[in-house]
Amino acid sequence: NPLNRLLVELAIVKKTMGDDKLIEPMENTLKETIGLFERLLQWSKMDNKQNIYSPVKINLNDNINKIITFYLPEMQLRQISIINNSETMLVFVDPNILQTLLRNFLSNAISVVSKGGTIEIKATVIDEENVEVVFSDSGPGFPEEVLSNFHVEKSDLNSASNGLGLTLCKVLAKMSGWR
């Protein structure tokens, strides 16, 4: 409720100022933050062994663009170029899980790319049942200790030697039947 209240107050400021270019990025960030909290509540169900996987058909490129929009103000501030070379395609996935994975991967890329660097996202159709999404950036890459331990099975979200974000992505991907 407090975040939704902020959204309403921001809409009032937007209407009063009449400057959409200044307010829209804040409004988008707040909407995505509300969505993030909703997904956090869903993740708590995972610990309670409740099934949260609910796949539907969605446009993958639209979802990638949504995540880019969420992080655009930060990338512009750091002069990071983002290139989305994804094909337009419909995929059958859980949109909350997909958004979580995309957000985590882009956030990781932004955190390691230097000012003026580049991030590229490319989604391509492999065959009838498989799609590949690749994030690449001009950052230094993962440290060897993360790469060497990433294949180790994690039984729950509490074992976060790779970082909570990557561990969560691995758990969500496995739960979804993804590699």
N, C-alpha and C positions, 0 to 999 in steps of 0.2 A: 503493500500500500504506500509506503513512503516514496518509493521510486516512481510509482504511477502518479503520485501527487506532484513530484518534480516534473514529470512529463507534461502534466496539465499546466503547471506554472510556466514552463518553458514555452508552451504553445501561446500562452497569454503574452509573454515577452515578445515572441515572434510576431504576433499580430500587432502589438504596440509599436515595435521597432520597424516592421516592414522590411527587414533585411534578412532574407532567407539564407544568403550565403554565409552569414556569420552564425546563425542559429542552427541550421540544418545538420552540420557535423555533430554538434552537441546533442541534438535530438536523436540522431542515428545511434550515437554511442550509448545514450541512455536506453534506447529501445533494445539494443543488443545486450546491455548489462542486465536488463530485466529478463531477457531470454536466457542469459547465462545462469542467473539465479534459479530460474525454473528448471534448467537442466541439472543444476547441482542438487535440487530436491529429487530429481529422478535418479541421480547417481546413488543417493542414499538408499533408494529401493534396491539397488544392486547388492549392497551389503546385507540386506534383509532377505536375499534370495528371491526377490519378486522379479518376474519377467518384465523388462522394460523395452524389449526389442519390438518395434512396430513399424515394419517397412511399408513404404508407399512409393509410387512412381513420381519422381521429381526431375527437374531440369538441373543437371550437375553444374553447368556453367553459371546459371543464375545463383546457385548457392556459393560458388567460388567468388562471384562478383559481390555478393552480400558480405562475405568475410573481408574482401579487399576494401569495401566501403567502410567497414567498421574500423579498420586500421589505417585508413588513408590519412587522417590528420597527423598521426604519429610519423608515418612514412614521409609525408610532405615536410614536416618539421625537420626531419633528419636527411632530407633530400635523397631518399631511397627511391629508385625507380622500380616499378612493379610491372611485369609483363605477364598477361594471361593469354597463353597460347592454347587454350583448351577448346576442343571441339564441342559443338552444341550437341547434347545427347540427353536422353531420358534414362534414368537409372532407377532400379527398385532397391531402395535403402531406407533405413530409419533416418529421417532428416535431423533429428536431435544428435544422434551419434555422428553422422557425417559432419554437421556443423562443429561439433566438439573437436573432431580430428582436424578439420581444416583450420579452425581457429588456433589450435595448439601448434600445428606445423608452421603456420604463418607467423605466429608470435615468436616461436623459436628462431625462425629465419631473421626476423626484424631485430631480435636481441643480439645477434652475432654479426650483422652486416654493419660495416663502417659507414659513416656519413658519405653520401654520394654513391653508395653501392647499389647492387641490383638483385632483385628476387624475380624468379620466373616460376610460373605454375603452368604445367602442361598436363591435360587430361586427354587420353586417347582411347579409342575402342580397340581392344585386343582381339576379341571374338564375340560371339553372341552373348556370352555370359560373363565376360570379363572386361573391366576397364582399368586402366593404369593412370594414377595421378602421381605426378612427380613434382616435388618442390626442389628447386636448386637456387643457390645464392652465392654471392661473392664473398661470403664469410670464410673463416678458417677451417670449418668442418668440425665434426664431433671429435672430442678427445678419444684417444685409443682405449682408455678404460671404459668408456661408455659403449663403444662399438664391441669390445671383446666380451662384455657382460650382457649385451642386449638379447642374445639367444637364450639366456637362462630363463627358465619358466618362473613366473611370479604367481603365487597362489592367490594373492589378494592385493588390494590397493595400498596396504600398509608397508609392503616391501618396495621402497622407492629408491633403490640404489642408482637407478638411471634418471632420477628426477620424477616427481609425481606426474607431470604432464605426459612424458613418454610412457611411463608405466600405465597410466590410465588409457592412453591411446592403444597400447598393446592389448589390454584387457578388453576394451570396447571392440577393437578389430576382431579379436578372436571370437568374442561373443557373437559377432555379426557374420562370422564365417569368412572373413577377409584376411588377406595376407598383407 
